Amino acid sequence: MTGMIMKQTPQETGISGADPVRISLKGIEGLGRKSISFLLSMQKTRRYEVVDEHPDAITIIDIDDFRGLEAWNKIKSNPGQSRNPVILLGLEPMEVKQDIALRKPFRPDDILGAIERLLERVSGQAANETIEPEEEAEPSSLATDRRMPDKRKALSSSAASSLNDRELHAFVGSATDVDLDDARALASVQYSPDDFLAWQLNRLMETAVREQKYLRLGCCDAEFYIDPFQKRVHTLTGERSLRSLGALPLGHENLSTRKLSELPEELRTEGQHHSWESFIWRMALASSRGRLPEGTDLDQRFILRRWPNLTRLMLFPHATRISAAWVAGPRSIREILEQLSLPQRHVFAFFSAAMATGYLKAVDSTNQSQDSRTSTPGTNRRRGLFRRLLKTLYRKQGDNQA
């Protein structure tokens, strides 16, 4: 790839409005997915979100993977359908028109440059294409409609992000940063997890798994059915009520539990069915609202057990960057705040949700030594490779900021 990446002002990139650019990855799993997610999370000129599906997302497809090839063939089978251009990754040369092809191996800057050019094309800012296409790009509805109003440019990301913005206060809160060395200020951004729905459900799931029984939790006027076999939560409660219940401190006198041999029939036809992990993540965010669980040691180091599936969990600003920092190595909450320079409420919200779902674990020198003794050589090699990659990207980001 020979084209230069255009330098833009914050106004041109849209960063001032904090509208995310959504990226969908097809046929890219495991380390490749984590690496691209981390690369995007470290960019300062744009904010990116990796999503599973979104009508306005830029799609990156690895056609050497059968899932990626299947996705690409599906796109090609509907040539008349309006769509956004895609970025294709492959070992062999590819001839494309409105899309961009990158041949492996490629550099991180190649991916970023390709995304920039698609964004420029969509917003009508690109003067010409410099990715060495075999043929000149055909006109498309996205590329040629120069009369499109500004509010619909840049893949219409503002319309999608506004939905998240309306819920942001409910799940992440709006508190300003406090002096963490001031005991009274710190107490103002703490809460008691035992008083909230997420943590009550967590205890019941442990009981349900241990006893291999369905459990019903009655809470105010709502009912939740815990399925230990499929690790799911079933309920007839609507979305808005769920959010309110998640944020509401509950008295134990308002809770009732009962063991069941089977689930009610009405749940199969009328109920909502949530995966355990995504439901607890969401309810923990609602109870936290950007606060920390009481008793949290700000200097205790934690590490992610595995990379969170952020395409299925409720994604909020900076979740990918926080994940990348905590998966790279043990860090305390203070160290995360200092390293990433993020609002405290985003780090506190992530910590609460990750602790509730079991993603984060506390570590010390003894635990690290024990992990090292019990890990297999293959596991150590995989972990070492990923962490070396993360450290390389961190160093590169530091060089760019220097």
C-alpha positions in Angstrom: 0.0 0.0 0.0 1.5 3.3 -1.1 -1.1 5.9 -0.4 -0.5 8.5 2.4 -3.0 8.9 5.2 -4.5 12.3 5.1 -4.1 14.4 8.2 -7.3 15.9 9.4 -8.4 18.3 12.0 -10.7 17.2 14.9 -13.6 18.9 13.2 -13.0 16.9 10.0 -12.7 13.6 11.8 -15.9 14.1 13.8 -14.0 13.5 17.0 -15.5 16.6 18.6 -18.9 15.1 18.3 -17.6 11.8 19.8 -19.5 9.8 17.1 -18.0 6.3 16.8 -17.1 4.7 13.5 -18.5 1.2 13.7 -16.3 -1.7 12.3 -17.7 -5.2 11.7 -15.2 -8.1 11.4 -16.1 -11.2 9.4 -13.9 -14.3 9.4 -11.6 -12.6 11.9 -11.5 -14.4 15.3 -9.2 -15.1 18.2 -5.9 -13.2 18.2 -6.6 -11.4 14.9 -9.9 -10.0 16.2 -8.3 -8.9 19.5 -5.3 -7.3 17.7 -7.5 -5.3 15.4 -9.8 -4.3 18.3 -6.9 -3.1 20.3 -5.3 -1.2 17.4 -8.6 0.7 16.8 -9.0 1.4 20.5 -5.6 3.1 20.7 -6.4 5.7 17.9 -6.7 9.3 19.1 -8.1 10.9 15.9 -11.2 8.8 15.8 -13.3 6.7 18.1 -14.1 3.2 16.9 -16.5 0.5 18.0 -16.2 -3.1 16.9 -19.7 -4.4 16.4 -21.2 -7.8 15.4 -23.7 -6.3 13.0 -24.8 -2.8 12.1 -26.2 -1.4 8.9 -23.8 1.5 8.8 -20.6 -0.4 9.8 -17.5 -0.6 7.7 -17.0 -4.4 7.2 -13.5 -6.0 7.2 -13.6 -9.5 5.8 -10.8 -12.1 5.8 -11.7 -14.2 2.8 -9.2 -16.9 3.7 -11.5 -17.9 6.5 -14.6 -19.9 5.5 -16.8 -17.6 7.5 -15.4 -14.6 5.9 -15.7 -16.1 2.4 -19.3 -17.0 3.1 -20.0 -13.4 4.2 -18.3 -12.0 1.1 -20.2 -14.4 -1.2 -23.5 -13.3 0.4 -22.6 -9.7 -0.3 -21.7 -10.4 -3.9 -25.0 -12.4 -4.4 -27.0 -9.1 -4.0 -25.2 -6.7 -6.5 -28.2 -4.3 -6.7 -28.5 -3.9 -2.9 -27.2 -0.6 -1.5 -24.3 -1.2 0.9 -21.2 0.3 2.3 -17.8 -0.6 0.8 -15.9 -3.4 2.5 -12.2 -4.0 3.1 -11.0 -7.5 2.0 -8.0 -9.3 3.4 -6.5 -12.2 1.6 -3.3 -14.1 0.7 -4.0 -13.8 -3.1 -4.4 -10.6 -5.2 -8.1 -9.5 -5.6 -9.7 -7.4 -8.2 -12.4 -5.1 -6.7 -14.2 -2.0 -7.8 -16.0 -0.1 -5.0 -14.2 -2.0 -2.3 -10.6 -2.1 -1.0 -8.4 -5.2 -1.0 -5.3 -5.6 1.2 -3.0 -8.5 0.5 -1.4 -10.3 3.4 0.8 -9.7 5.1 -0.1 -6.1 5.8 0.8 -3.4 8.4 -1.5 -1.9 11.0 -1.2 1.4 9.1 -2.7 -0.3 6.0 -5.9 -1.2 7.8 -6.2 2.3 9.3 -5.4 3.9 5.9 -8.1 1.8 4.2 -10.7 2.8 6.8 -9.8 6.4 6.3 -10.3 6.2 2.6 -13.7 4.6 2.9 -14.7 7.3 5.3 -13.5 10.0 3.0 -15.3 8.4 0.1 -18.6 8.1 2.0 -18.4 11.7 3.2 -17.5 13.0 -0.3 -14.1 14.3 0.9 -11.8 12.0 -1.1 -10.3 13.6 -4.2 -9.1 10.3 -5.6 -8.3 6.7 -4.6 -4.8 5.8 -3.7 -5.1 2.1 -2.8 -4.0 1.0 -6.3 -7.4 -0.4 -7.5 -7.3 -2.4 -10.7 -10.1 -0.3 -12.1 -11.5 3.1 -11.1 -14.2 2.8 -8.5 -17.7 2.6 -9.8 -20.1 5.3 -8.6 -22.2 4.2 -5.7 -25.1 5.8 -3.8 -22.8 6.3 -0.8 -19.9 7.7 -2.7 -21.6 10.1 -5.2 -24.4 11.7 -3.3 -22.6 14.9 -2.5 -25.9 16.6 -1.7 -26.3 14.4 1.4 -26.8 16.7 4.5 -23.9 16.8 6.9 -25.9 15.0 9.6 -26.1 11.9 7.4 -22.4 11.8 6.5 -19.8 9.5 7.9 -21.9 6.3 7.7 -24.8 7.9 9.6 -23.0 7.0 12.8 -24.5 9.9 14.8 -28.0 8.4 14.4 -26.9 5.1 15.8 -24.8 6.5 18.6 -27.6 8.8 19.8 -29.4 5.7 21.0 -26.5 4.8 23.2 -26.2 8.4 24.4 -29.8 8.3 25.8 -28.9 5.2 27.9 -25.4 6.3 28.8 -26.5 8.2 31.9 -28.6 5.2 33.1 -25.7 2.7 32.8 -22.5 4.7 33.2 -23.8 7.8 35.1 -22.5 11.3 34.8 -20.5 11.9 37.9 -17.3 14.0 37.7 -14.0 12.7 38.8 -13.2 12.8 42.5 -10.0 12.9 44.6 -9.5 9.2 45.3 -7.2 10.0 48.3 -10.1 11.9 49.9 -12.1 9.3 51.9 -15.3 11.3 51.8 -15.1 11.9 48.1 -14.3 8.2 47.5 -17.3 7.1 49.5 -19.5 9.3 47.2 -18.7 7.1 44.2 -19.2 3.7 45.9 -22.2 1.5 46.3 -23.1 -1.8 48.0 -23.4 -4.5 45.4 -25.4 -6.8 47.7 -28.3 -4.4 47.5 -28.8 -4.8 43.7 -30.3 -7.3 41.3 -27.2 -8.4 39.5 -25.4 -9.7 42.6 -28.6 -11.4 43.9 -28.9 -13.2 40.6 -25.3 -14.2 40.6 -25.7 -16.0 44.0 -28.8 -17.8 42.7 -27.1 -19.0 39.6 -24.4 -20.5 41.8 -27.1 -22.3 43.7 -29.0 -23.4 40.6 -25.8 -24.8 39.0 -24.8 -26.7 42.2 -28.3 -28.2 42.7 -29.1 -28.5 39.0 -32.5 -26.9 39.5 -34.3 -24.1 37.8 -34.8 -21.1 40.2 -37.4 -18.4 40.2 -36.6 -15.0 41.7 -39.5 -12.8 42.6 -38.5 -9.1 42.8 -41.1 -6.4 43.3 -43.6 -7.1 40.5 -41.0 -8.9 38.3 -40.1 -12.6 38.0 -36.8 -14.0 36.8 -36.2 -17.6 35.9 -32.7 -18.9 36.2 -31.7 -21.7 33.8 -28.5 -23.4 35.0 -28.5 -25.8 32.0 -28.3 -23.2 29.3 -26.9 -20.4 31.5 -29.7 -18.1 30.6 -32.2 -15.8 32.4 -35.8 -15.8 31.3 -38.3 -13.1 32.2 -41.6 -11.5 31.1 -40.3 -8.1 32.2 -39.9 -5.4 29.5 -36.7 -3.6 28.6 -37.4 -0.3 30.4 -38.5 -2.0 33.6 -35.3 -4.2 33.5 -33.2 -1.1 33.5 -35.0 0.4 36.4 -34.9 -2.8 38.4 -31.1 -3.1 37.8 -30.6 0.4 39.3 -32.9 0.0 42.2 -31.5 -0.9 45.7 -33.6 -3.9 46.8 -34.6 -4.8 50.3 -34.3 -8.6 51.1 -37.9 -8.5 52.2 -38.9 -7.7 48.6 -37.2 -10.9 47.3 -38.6 -14.4 47.1 -37.0 -17.5 45.6 -38.4 -20.9 44.7 -37.0 -24.1 43.1 -38.7 -25.4 39.9 -38.5 -28.7 38.1 -39.3 -27.0 34.8 -39.8 -23.6 33.3 -43.3 -22.1 32.9 -44.8 -22.7 29.4 -45.6 -19.0 28.9 -41.9 -18.2 28.9 -41.4 -20.2 25.7 -43.9 -18.0 23.7 -43.9 -14.7 25.5 -40.7 -14.4 27.5 -37.4 -12.6 26.9 -34.4 -14.9 26.9 -31.0 -13.4 27.9 -27.6 -15.1 28.0 -26.3 -15.1 31.6 -23.2 -13.2 30.9 -24.8 -10.4 28.9 -27.7 -10.0 31.3 -25.4 -9.8 34.4 -23.1 -7.4 32.6 -26.0 -5.1 31.8 -27.5 -5.3 35.3 -24.2 -4.7 36.9 -23.7 -1.5 34.8 -27.2 -0.4 35.8 -26.4 -0.8 39.5 -22.9 0.7 39.2 -23.8 3.8 37.1 -20.1 4.7 37.1 -19.5 3.8 40.8 -17.2 1.3 42.5 -18.3 -1.6 44.8 -17.7 -0.7 48.4 -14.4 -2.0 49.8 -12.6 -2.0 46.4 -8.9 -1.6 46.9 -7.7 0.9 44.3 -4.1 -0.4 44.5 -5.0 -4.1 44.1 -3.9 -5.4 40.7 -6.4 -7.3 38.5 -6.1 -9.0 35.1 -8.7 -10.1 32.6 -9.2 -13.9 32.5 -10.1 -13.6 28.9 -11.1 -10.9 26.4 -14.8 -9.9 26.9 -17.1 -10.5 24.0 -17.9 -6.9 23.5 -19.9 -7.6 20.4 -22.6 -9.2 22.6 -22.2 -7.3 25.8 -23.5 -3.8 26.3 -20.7 -1.7 24.8 -20.0 1.8 26.3 -17.3 4.4 25.6 -13.7 3.2 26.1 -14.7 -0.4 27.0 -12.3 -1.8 24.4 -9.4 0.4 25.5 -9.9 -0.7 29.1 -10.1 -4.3 28.1 -6.9 -4.0 26.2 -5.1 -2.5 29.1 -6.3 -5.1 31.6 -5.6 -8.1 29.3 -2.1 -6.9 28.6 -1.0 -7.4 32.2 -1.9 -7.0 35.9 -2.9 -3.4 36.7 -4.7 -1.6 39.5 -7.6 0.8 39.1 -5.3 3.7 39.8 -2.8 2.5 37.1 -5.6 2.1 34.6 -6.8 5.6 35.2 -3.3 7.0 35.0 -2.4 5.0 31.9 -5.6 5.7 29.8 -6.5 9.2 31.2 -10.2 8.3 31.1 -13.1 9.6 33.2 -13.3 7.6 36.4 -16.9 6.6 35.8 -16.0 4.6 32.7 -13.3 2.6 34.4 -15.5 2.1 37.5 -18.4 0.9 35.4 -16.2 -1.5 33.5 -14.7 -2.8 36.7 -18.1 -3.4 38.3 -19.4 -5.3 35.2 -16.3 -7.3 34.7 -16.2 -8.4 38.4 -19.9 -9.4 38.3 -19.4 -11.6 35.3 -16.1 -13.1 36.5 -13.9 -11.6 33.8 -11.6 -9.8 36.2 -9.6 -11.6 38.9 -7.3 -10.2 41.6 -3.6 -11.2 41.2 -0.5 -11.0 43.4 3.0 -12.4 43.0 1.9 -15.8 44.6 -1.0 -16.2 42.2 1.1 -15.2 39.2 3.7 -17.9 40.2 0.9 -20.5 40.6 -0.6 -19.6 37.2 2.9 -20.0 35.7 3.3 -23.5 37.2 -0.1 -24.8 36.2 -0.2 -23.4 32.7 0.7 -25.6 29.8 3.7 -24.6 27.5 1.3 -24.1 24.6 -0.9 -21.8 26.7 2.1 -19.8 27.8 3.3 -19.4 24.2 -0.1 -18.1 23.1 -0.4 -15.7 26.0 3.2 -14.5 25.5 2.6 -13.9 21.8 -0.5 -11.8 22.4 1.0 -9.8 25.2 4.1 -9.1 23.2 1.9 -7.8 20.4 0.0 -5.6 22.9 3.2 -4.2 24.3 4.5 -3.5 20.8 1.3 -1.6 20.0 1.5 0.3 23.3 5.1 1.3 22.4 4.1 2.4 19.0 1.2 4.5 20.4 3.7 6.1 22.8 6.1 6.9 19.9 3.3 8.5 18.0 2.4 10.7 21.0 6.0 11.8 21.6 
